[in-house]
């Protein structure tokens, strides 16, 4: 009896009416005043487990949640390592901006939160600022977005050196 039930359940699950399809990314979830934007499956996992929106549209404004700049395992904790980490973070933000229909040209504000005395970076606070400026120049052009850099004692990711949050103005398509 159990085998017959299991076989019937397996057959039903493979038919189109019962088969589940993977979500198509970017995924937009309607929310008050706009939508949550989920660029990919990894972001979906974070959205489901940590309960935060990777990006949120409110009207024409896009708010991108913080992206951690941290050394990868076996990556140096010097300027070169921080630049590699920053490029990954800027590319991650780029993915979210594209999912919202925009680009770095639409960014109006960058907020960065720095662990100035991080054990995960051997340079100074000015070295962190230099890395942010150099990598940001690879992604943004003049006129530059506004930028605020704030010192903090720690980030959610224990190896994080910098967390970057971005705000963009990307008009909704009508």
Secondary structure as UniProt FT lines:
FT   HELIX           2..14
FT   TURN            16..18
FT   STRAND          27..31
FT   TURN            32..33
FT   STRAND          34..38
FT   HELIX           41..50
FT   STRAND          55..58
FT   TURN            59..60
FT   STRAND          61..70
FT   TURN            73..74
FT   HELIX           79..99
FT   TURN            100..101
FT   HELIX           104..106
FT   STRAND          107..114
FT   TURN            116..117
FT   TURN            119..120
FT   HELIX           125..139
FT   STRAND          146..151
FT   TURN            158..159
FT   STRAND          160..169
//
